């Protein structure tokens, strides 16, 4: 990856709908050259996918919680991660250090829905021994940008 690829990635991460012609103008290449570079960046995995970022608050999902999960045995890891992948309420899942093995970022309409998600789904997943929940009081920064300089 060279400096032009980094500039293309920076432009795309800021606005995924920008035209390739506009990118070409900005980085000093032809549109076909930009198209080829983008395809290569996708093939090499630098670009995972193109998507629209939705505003969860406007869609009625203002509650954010982080749920730490401890499994009772490592043999449950695969099944646990498959169940996590299947639940759209869970936006992110991280393997973490410390007493708990995983941290989930979940979204909910309200506290009742969050409680149902915790009690009926997450705590009933195969192998879940213990959970700890931290409620987010507000989002002070929400970004998908990566430093590419």
N, C-alpha and C positions, 0 to 999 in steps of 0.2 A: 504494500500500500504506500502510495506516495502522497505528497502534499495536496495534489489536486483531488485525489480520492477523499482525503480528510475534509477538504472544503466541500465536496459534494455531500458527504455524510452530514456535515454540520448544517448545510442548507436543508437537506431532507428531514433531519430530526426537528428542525424548527417549523417546517411546513411541508408535510408529505404530499400536499396537493400541488406544489409548485411545478410548473411545466418544465420539461427537459430543455426547451428552448431558452427559458429564463436562466436555468442553471448553466447552460452552455455560455450564455452571454456573460454571466458573472465570473465563471472560471476561465474564460478565454478558449473554449473548445467548440467544435461543431456539435450540433444536436445528436447526430449518429454516434459520435465519440462518447458523449455523455451517456447515451442509451447503453452502449457496450460496457462502459465502466460500471454502471448501475447493475447490469445483469451479472457481471463478474463479482461485484460486492455481495450480491444476493447468493450466488453460487458458493462463494467462499464463506458464507455465514455471517458476514459483517452486518448485513441487513436481514433480520429474522423474518419480518413481515411488515406490510403496510396496513394500518388500521386507523379508525377514528377514535379519538379519546372523548368519551362521553362525560357529561357533568352529572355525577351521581346524586348530588343534592337536587338538581332540577328534575331528576327521574325518581325522586322520592326515596332515596337511600342515603340519608344524611349521617347515620350512625356508623362510626368506624371503631373497631375494637381489634386489639392484638391479643391473640390467644396462644399462650405457650402450652405445648403438649408434651407429656412424658409417656412413652410407650413402656409397657411392662416387660417386653422382650424384643430384641432386634428381629426375630423371625416375623414379627407383625409389620415391619417397615413397608414392604412392597404393597400389601393389602391396604394399609393406612394411606400411602401416597396415591394409590388408585382411587380411593374414596375421596380424598382431598381434590384430586384432579376433576372428579365428576361433579363437585358442588360449585355452582357459579357464585354462591354467596362468599366463597373463599377466593379472594383476589390474588393473594400471594402466599407462598409457603417457603420458609427458609429453614435449612438445617443450621442449628445454633450450638454454641458451646455452653457449658454449664449443666445444671441439673436437668433442664428440659431439653429435649432433642430437636424440637421444631417450634417455629413461631409462625402463626397464621395471621394474615390481615383479612378481616371479614367486614362486610358491609351489611347493614340492615335498615329497614324502614323506621323501626322504633325499638325500644328496649324489650318489648314483648316478643318481637320477632327474633331479636338477638338471643333472648333467653331460650326460645324454642330451638334455634339453631344449635346452641350449646348443648342443651339437655337432650334433645331428640336425635341430633345428628352427630356432632363432633364427639361428645362424651360416650356415644354408643358405637363409635368406630372400633373395629377390631384392634385390640391391643392397647387402647388408650387407658392408661392407669390413672393419670391426673392431668388437670388443666388449671391454668391461671389466666385470668382475663384482666386486661388493662383497657379502659375506655379512653378514647381520644376526646379531649375537650375542645379541640379545634385544630384545623390544619393551617399551619403557618407557612409552609412551603410544600408545593406539590409539583414536581418537575420530572420530566423524562429525559432531560438533556444530559449528555455526557460531555466532559471536557475533551476536546479533540485537538487542541493547540499543540 
